[in-house]
């Protein structure tokens, strides 16, 4: 829709942002950082995004609990695949995304 200067509610800072809209959904992207800082849509309210951490997450954060793939009661349908093996973790580390 255009470039705006907005006061980011509850974060207490002003930013120059590009205001985008798709249907009833609005989002604001910080021109300086390229990060999404605000979102709004009817009946859902206002969302603020800050303190982004663009680093590669530690693979331990993706460890699947054994109860998802072992034992008598492994009926959890949200666990579609087993845990990552060492090859998966190596490929993840080799991506070297910054």
DSSP file (Angstrom, degrees, kcal/mol; ACC not computed):
  #  RESIDUE AA STRUCTURE BP1 BP2  ACC     N-H-->O    O-->H-N    N-H-->O    O-->H-N    TCO  KAPPA ALPHA  PHI   PSI    X-CA   Y-CA   Z-CA
    1    1 A X              0   0    0      0, 0.0     2,-0.3     0, 0.0    19,-0.2   0.000 360.0 360.0 360.0 -35.1    0.0    0.0    0.0
    2    2 A X  E     -A   19   0A   0     17,-1.4    17,-3.6     2,-0.0     2,-0.4  -0.942 360.0 -63.0 160.7 178.8    2.9    2.3    0.7
    3    3 A X  E     +A   18   0A   0     -2,-0.3     2,-0.3    15,-0.2    15,-0.2  -0.802  52.3 174.2 -97.4 136.2    5.7    3.4    3.0
    4    4 A X  E     -A   17   0A   0     13,-3.0    13,-3.2    -2,-0.4     2,-0.6  -0.926  34.5-130.6-137.2 158.2    4.7    4.7    6.4
    5    5 A X  E     -A   16   0A   0     -2,-0.3     2,-0.4    11,-0.2    11,-0.2  -0.976  40.5-179.7-106.7 120.5    6.3    5.9    9.6
    6    6 A X  E     -A   15   0A   0      9,-2.6     9,-2.4    -2,-0.6     2,-0.7  -0.916  33.1-130.4-126.4 148.9    4.6    4.0   12.5
    7    7 A X  E     -A   14   0A   0     -2,-0.4     2,-0.8     7,-0.2     7,-0.2  -0.873  31.8-133.6 -90.2 118.4    4.8    3.9   16.2
    8    8 A X  E >>> -A   13   0A   0      5,-3.0     3,-1.4    -2,-0.7     4,-1.2  -0.659  25.3-122.8 -80.6 112.4    5.0    0.2   17.1
    9    9 A X  T 345S+     0   0    0     -2,-0.8    -1,-0.1     1,-0.2    -3,-0.0  -0.201  86.1   1.5 -56.9 139.8    2.5   -0.3   19.9
   10   10 A X  T 345S+     0   0    0      1,-0.2    -1,-0.2    38,-0.0    -2,-0.0   0.269 119.7  76.2  68.2 -11.4    3.9   -1.7   23.2
   11   11 A X  T <45S-     0   0    0     -3,-1.4    -2,-0.2     2,-0.2    -1,-0.2   0.620  90.9-140.9 -99.0 -18.5    7.4   -1.8   21.8
   12   12 A X  T  <5 +     0   0    0     -4,-1.2     2,-0.3     1,-0.2    -3,-0.1   0.913  59.4 107.9  58.0  49.3    7.9    1.9   22.2
   13   13 A X  E   < -A    8   0A   0     -5,-0.7    -5,-3.0     2,-0.0     2,-0.4  -0.989  60.4-131.9-148.2 156.0    9.8    2.6   19.0
   14   14 A X  E     -A    7   0A   0     -2,-0.3     2,-0.3    -7,-0.2    -7,-0.2  -0.833  26.5-176.7-105.1 144.7    9.1    4.2   15.7
   15   15 A X  E     -A    6   0A   0     -9,-2.4    -9,-2.6    -2,-0.4     2,-0.6  -0.991  30.6-126.1-141.4 148.9    9.9    2.5   12.4
   16   16 A X  E     +A    5   0A   0     -2,-0.3    15,-2.5   -11,-0.2    16,-0.5  -0.867  47.7 175.8 -89.3 122.7    9.8    3.3    8.7
   17   17 A X  E     -AB   4  30A   0    -13,-3.2   -13,-3.0    -2,-0.6     2,-0.5  -0.898  37.7-124.9-132.7 155.1    7.9    0.4    7.2
   18   18 A X  E     -AB   3  29A   0     11,-2.6    11,-2.5    -2,-0.3     2,-0.6  -0.908  30.7-143.1 -95.7 127.0    6.4   -0.8    3.9
   19   19 A X  E     -AB   2  28A   0    -17,-3.6   -17,-1.4    -2,-0.5     2,-0.3  -0.827  21.2-174.7 -96.7 120.0    2.7   -1.5    4.4
   20   20 A X  E     - B   0  27A   0      7,-3.3     7,-2.4    -2,-0.6     2,-0.4  -0.826   4.7-170.3-114.0 152.7    1.5   -4.6    2.5
   21   21 A X  E     + B   0  26A   0     -2,-0.3     2,-0.4     5,-0.2     5,-0.2  -0.993  13.9 178.0-145.6 135.0   -2.1   -5.9    2.2
   22   22 A X  E >  S- B   0  25A   0      3,-2.6     3,-1.9    -2,-0.4     2,-0.2  -0.913  73.3 -46.6-135.7 109.3   -3.6   -9.1    0.8
   23   23 A X  T 3  S-     0   0    0     -2,-0.4    -1,-0.0     1,-0.3     0, 0.0  -0.485 124.1 -21.7  62.9-133.7   -7.3   -9.2    1.1
   24   24 A X  T 3  S+     0   0    0     -2,-0.2    18,-0.5    -3,-0.1     2,-0.5   0.468 117.6 102.1 -85.2   1.5   -8.2   -8.2    4.7
   25   25 A X  E <   -B   22   0A   0     -3,-1.9    -3,-2.6    16,-0.2     2,-0.4  -0.733  50.5-172.6 -93.1 128.4   -4.7   -9.0    5.9
   26   26 A X  E     +BC  21  40A   0     14,-3.3    14,-2.5    -2,-0.5     2,-0.3  -0.922   5.4 176.1-116.4 141.8   -2.2   -6.2    6.5
   27   27 A X  E     -BC  20  39A   0     -7,-2.4    -7,-3.3    -2,-0.4     2,-0.5  -0.995  17.1-147.0-145.3 149.7    1.5   -6.5    7.4
   28   28 A X  E     -BC  19  38A   0     10,-2.6     9,-2.7    -2,-0.3    10,-1.2  -0.951   8.6-159.3-119.3 128.0    4.3   -4.0    7.9
   29   29 A X  E     -BC  18  36A   0    -11,-2.5   -11,-2.6    -2,-0.5     2,-0.3  -0.924  24.1-120.4-111.4 126.9    7.9   -4.7    7.0
   30   30 A X  E  >  -B   17   0A   0      5,-3.1     4,-2.7    -2,-0.5   -13,-0.2  -0.488  16.3-150.5 -65.4 123.6   10.7   -2.7    8.6
   31   31 A X  T  4 S+     0   0    0    -15,-2.5    -1,-0.2    -2,-0.3   -14,-0.1   0.868  93.1  50.6 -65.2 -37.0   12.6   -1.0    5.7
   32   32 A X  T  4 S+     0   0    0    -16,-0.5    -1,-0.2     1,-0.2   -15,-0.1   0.902 127.0  19.5 -69.9 -42.9   15.9   -1.0    7.7
   33   33 A X  T  4 S-     0   0    0      2,-0.2    -2,-0.2     0, 0.0    -1,-0.2   0.667  90.6-130.2-104.3 -20.1   15.9   -4.7    8.7
   34   34 A X     <  +     0   0    0     -4,-2.7     2,-0.3     1,-0.3    -3,-0.1   0.530  64.3 133.1  78.3   6.0   13.5   -6.3    6.2
   35   35 A X        -     0   0    0     -5,-0.2    -5,-3.1     1,-0.1     2,-0.3  -0.636  65.3-109.6 -93.0 147.9   11.7   -8.0    9.1
   36   36 A X  E     +C   29   0A   0     -2,-0.3    -7,-0.2    -7,-0.2     3,-0.1  -0.595  39.1 171.2 -71.1 129.7    8.0   -8.1    9.7
   37   37 A X  E     +     0   0A   0     -9,-2.7    12,-1.8    -2,-0.3     2,-0.3   0.572  58.5  20.9-116.7 -15.0    7.2   -5.9   12.7
   38   38 A X  E     -CD  28  48A   0    -10,-1.2   -10,-2.6    10,-0.2     2,-0.3  -0.993  53.5-175.6-157.0 144.8    3.4   -5.7   12.7
   39   39 A X  E     +CD  27  47A   0      8,-2.7     8,-3.1    -2,-0.3     2,-0.3  -0.990   6.8 177.2-140.6 149.2    0.4   -7.7   11.4
   40   40 A X  E     +CD  26  46A   0    -14,-2.5   -14,-3.3    -2,-0.3     2,-0.3  -0.987   6.1 164.6-152.3 141.8   -3.3   -7.0   11.5
   41   41 A X  E >>  - D   0  45A   0      4,-1.3     4,-1.9    -2,-0.3     3,-1.6  -0.974  45.5 -88.7-152.7 149.5   -6.5   -8.6   10.2
   42   42 A X  T 34 S+     0   0    0    -18,-0.5   -18,-0.1    -2,-0.3    -2,-0.0  -0.251 109.3   8.0 -59.3 144.9  -10.2   -8.2   11.1
   43   43 A X  T 34 S+     0   0    0      1,-0.1    -1,-0.3     0, 0.0     0, 0.0   0.334 123.4  68.6  67.2  -5.2  -11.5  -10.3   13.9
   44   44 A X  T <4 S-     0   0    0     -3,-1.6    -2,-0.2     1,-0.2     2,-0.2   0.677  90.4-147.8-110.7 -28.2   -8.0  -11.5   14.8
   45   45 A X  E  <  -D   41   0A   0     -4,-1.9    -4,-1.3     2,-0.0     2,-0.4  -0.480  31.9 -32.9  97.4-166.0   -6.5   -8.3   16.1
   46   46 A X  E     -D   40   0A   0     -6,-0.2     2,-0.4    -2,-0.2    -6,-0.2  -0.791  47.6-167.3-101.4 134.7   -3.1   -6.7   16.1
   47   47 A X  E     -D   39   0A   0     -8,-3.1    -8,-2.7    -2,-0.4     2,-0.4  -0.978   3.2-160.9-121.4 136.4    0.2   -8.7   16.2
   48   48 A X  E     -D   38   0A   0     -2,-0.4     2,-0.4   -10,-0.2   -10,-0.2  -0.948   2.7-162.3-116.9 139.6    3.6   -7.2   16.9
   49   49 A X        +     0   0    0    -12,-1.8     2,-0.3    -2,-0.4     3,-0.1  -0.981  25.0 141.6-124.3 127.3    6.9   -8.9   16.1
   50   50 A X        +     0   0    0     -2,-0.4   -14,-0.0     1,-0.1    -2,-0.0  -0.937  44.4  48.7-154.3 172.8   10.2   -7.9   17.6
   51   51 A X        -     0   0    0     -2,-0.3    -1,-0.1     1,-0.1     2,-0.0   0.888  69.9-171.2  56.1  44.2   13.5   -9.4   18.9
   52   52 A X        -     0   0    0     -3,-0.1     2,-0.5     1,-0.1    -1,-0.1  -0.345  14.5-156.8 -62.7 145.5   13.9  -11.6   15.9
   53   53 A X        +     0   0    0      2,-0.1    -1,-0.1     1,-0.1     0, 0.0  -0.864  12.4 179.7-125.5  94.7   16.8  -14.1   16.1
   54   54 A X        +     0   0    0     -2,-0.5    -1,-0.1    44,-0.1     3,-0.1   0.285  43.0 114.6 -83.8  13.5   17.8  -15.0   12.6
   55   55 A X  S    S-     0   0    0      1,-0.1     2,-0.3     0, 0.0    43,-0.1  -0.336  80.8 -88.2 -78.8 164.7   20.6  -17.5   13.6
   56   56 A X        -     0   0    0     41,-0.3    -1,-0.1     1,-0.1     3,-0.1  -0.575  49.2-121.6 -71.4 128.1   20.5  -21.2   12.9
   57   57 A X        -     0   0    0     -2,-0.3     2,-0.2     1,-0.1    -1,-0.1  -0.334  29.5 -96.1 -71.0 154.3   18.6  -22.9   15.8
   58   58 A X    >   -     0   0    0      1,-0.1     3,-2.4     2,-0.0     4,-0.2  -0.521  29.6-129.7 -67.4 130.3   20.3  -25.6   17.8
   59   59 A X  G >  S+     0   0    0      1,-0.3     3,-2.1    -2,-0.2     4,-0.1   0.747 103.5  74.3 -56.4 -23.3   19.4  -29.1   16.4
   60   60 A X  G >  S+     0   0    0      1,-0.3     3,-1.4     2,-0.2    -1,-0.3   0.783  84.0  68.1 -61.3 -24.3   18.5  -30.2   19.9
   61   61 A X  G <  S+     0   0    0     -3,-2.4    -1,-0.3     1,-0.3    -2,-0.2   0.651  98.5  51.5 -67.6 -14.2   15.4  -28.0   19.5
   62   62 A X  G <  S+     0   0    0     -3,-2.1    22,-0.3    -4,-0.2     2,-0.3   0.281  77.2 129.6-106.2   8.8   14.1  -30.5   16.8
   63   63 A X    <   -     0   0    0     -3,-1.4     2,-0.4    -4,-0.1    20,-0.0  -0.489  52.7-139.7 -67.9 127.7   14.5  -33.6   18.9
   64   64 A X        -     0   0    0     -2,-0.3    19,-0.1    20,-0.1     5,-0.1  -0.747  22.0-110.9 -90.9 133.2   11.3  -35.7   18.8
   65   65 A X    >   -     0   0    0     -2,-0.4     3,-2.2     1,-0.1     4,-0.3  -0.355  22.5-123.6 -62.7 139.9   10.3  -37.3   22.1
   66   66 A X  G >> S+     0   0    0      1,-0.3     4,-2.3     2,-0.2     3,-1.6   0.772 106.4  72.8 -57.7 -26.9   10.6  -41.1   22.0
   67   67 A X  G 34 S+     0   0    0      1,-0.3     9,-0.3     2,-0.2    -1,-0.3   0.700  89.2  62.8 -63.5 -16.0    7.0  -41.5   22.9
   68   68 A X  G <4 S+     0   0    0     -3,-2.2    -1,-0.3     1,-0.1    -2,-0.2   0.731 122.3  14.4 -78.7 -22.0    6.2  -40.4   19.4
   69   69 A X  T <4 S+     0   0    0     -3,-1.6     2,-0.3    -4,-0.3    -2,-0.2   0.419 118.9  56.6-136.1   0.9    7.9  -43.4   17.8
   70   70 A X  S  < S+     0   0    0     -4,-2.3     3,-0.2     3,-0.1    -1,-0.1  -0.932  77.3  30.8-132.5 157.9    8.5  -46.0   20.4
   71   71 A X  S >  S-     0   0    0     -2,-0.3     3,-1.0     1,-0.2     0, 0.0  -0.106  90.9 -59.2  93.6 174.1    6.5  -48.0   22.9
   72   72 A X  T 3  S+     0   0    0      1,-0.2    -1,-0.2     2,-0.0    -5,-0.0   0.815 127.7  44.5 -65.7 -35.2    3.1  -49.4   23.4
   73   73 A X  T 3   +     0   0    0     -3,-0.2     2,-2.3     1,-0.1    -1,-0.2  -0.074  66.5 134.5-106.4  34.1    1.2  -46.1   23.1
   74   74 A X    <   +     0   0    0     -3,-1.0    -1,-0.1     1,-0.2    -3,-0.1  -0.327  28.1 122.5 -81.5  61.6    2.9  -44.5   20.1
   75   75 A X        +     0   0    0     -2,-2.3     2,-0.7    -8,-0.1    -1,-0.2   0.206  25.4 133.4-104.3  12.8   -0.4  -43.5   18.5
   76   76 A X    >   -     0   0    0     -9,-0.3     3,-1.5    -3,-0.2    -2,-0.0  -0.537  39.5-164.9 -70.5 107.9    0.4  -39.8   18.4
   77   77 A X  T 3  S+     0   0    0     -2,-0.7    -1,-0.2     1,-0.3    -3,-0.0   0.608  81.6  70.9 -73.0 -10.4   -0.7  -38.9   14.8
   78   78 A X  T 3  S+     0   0    0      1,-0.2     2,-1.1     2,-0.1    -1,-0.3   0.643  82.6  77.0 -79.0 -12.2    1.2  -35.5   15.0
   79   79 A X    <   +     0   0    0     -3,-1.5    -1,-0.2     1,-0.2    -3,-0.0  -0.734  56.9 164.4 -96.7  85.8    4.5  -37.5   14.9
   80   80 A X        +     0   0    0     -2,-1.1     2,-0.3     2,-0.1    -1,-0.2   0.864  62.8  22.7 -74.7 -37.6    4.6  -38.3   11.2
   81   81 A X  S    S-     0   0    0     -3,-0.2     3,-0.1     1,-0.1    -1,-0.0  -0.850  85.6-101.4-128.1 165.0    8.3  -39.2   11.0
   82   82 A X        -     0   0    0     -2,-0.3    -1,-0.1     1,-0.2     3,-0.1  -0.008  56.7 -67.7 -72.1-176.8   10.9  -40.5   13.4
   83   83 A X        -     0   0    0      1,-0.1    -1,-0.2   -19,-0.1   -20,-0.1  -0.311  62.2 -88.5 -71.9 159.0   13.6  -38.3   15.0
   84   84 A X        -     0   0    0    -22,-0.3     2,-0.1    -3,-0.1    -1,-0.1  -0.405  42.4-140.9 -65.7 142.4   16.4  -36.9   12.8
   85   85 A X     >  -     0   0    0     -3,-0.1     4,-2.0    -2,-0.1     3,-0.3  -0.414  33.7 -90.4 -94.1 179.9   19.3  -39.2   12.5
   86   86 A X  H  > S+     0   0    0      1,-0.2     4,-2.3     2,-0.2     5,-0.2   0.843 126.5  56.2 -62.0 -34.7   23.0  -38.0   12.4
   87   87 A X  H  > S+     0   0    0      2,-0.2     4,-2.6     1,-0.2    -1,-0.2   0.904 106.7  50.3 -63.3 -40.7   22.9  -37.6    8.6
   88   88 A X  H  > S+     0   0    0     -3,-0.3     4,-2.3     1,-0.2    -2,-0.2   0.931 111.6  47.8 -61.3 -45.1   20.0  -35.2    8.9
   89   89 A X  H  X S+     0   0    0     -4,-2.0     4,-2.4     2,-0.2    -2,-0.2   0.884 111.0  51.0 -65.3 -38.1   21.7  -33.2   11.6
   90   90 A X  H  X S+     0   0    0     -4,-2.3     4,-2.3     2,-0.2    -1,-0.2   0.928 110.6  48.6 -64.5 -44.9   24.9  -33.1    9.5
   91   91 A X  H  X S+     0   0    0     -4,-2.6     4,-0.8     1,-0.2    -2,-0.2   0.898 111.0  51.7 -61.2 -39.3   23.0  -31.9    6.4
   92   92 A X  H >< S+     0   0    0     -4,-2.3     3,-0.8     1,-0.2     4,-0.4   0.926 111.8  45.2 -62.5 -45.5   21.3  -29.2    8.6
   93   93 A X  H >< S+     0   0    0     -4,-2.4     3,-1.0     1,-0.2    -1,-0.2   0.858 108.1  58.7 -66.2 -34.6   24.6  -28.0    9.9
   94   94 A X  H 3< S+     0   0    0     -4,-2.3    -1,-0.2     1,-0.2    -2,-0.2   0.636  84.4  79.8 -72.8 -13.6   26.2  -28.0    6.4
   95   95 A X  T << S-     0   0    0     -3,-0.8    -1,-0.2    -4,-0.8    -2,-0.2   0.870  76.1-165.8 -60.2 -35.6   23.5  -25.6    5.1
   96   96 A X    <   +     0   0    0     -3,-1.0     2,-0.4    -4,-0.4    -2,-0.1   0.885  14.3 177.8  50.8  48.4   25.5  -22.8    6.7
   97   97 A X              0   0    0      1,-0.1   -41,-0.3    -4,-0.0    -1,-0.2  -0.667 360.0 360.0 -83.6 132.8   22.7  -20.3    6.4
   98   98 A X              0   0    0     -2,-0.4    -1,-0.1   -43,-0.1   -44,-0.1   0.369 360.0 360.0-120.0 360.0   23.4  -16.8    7.9
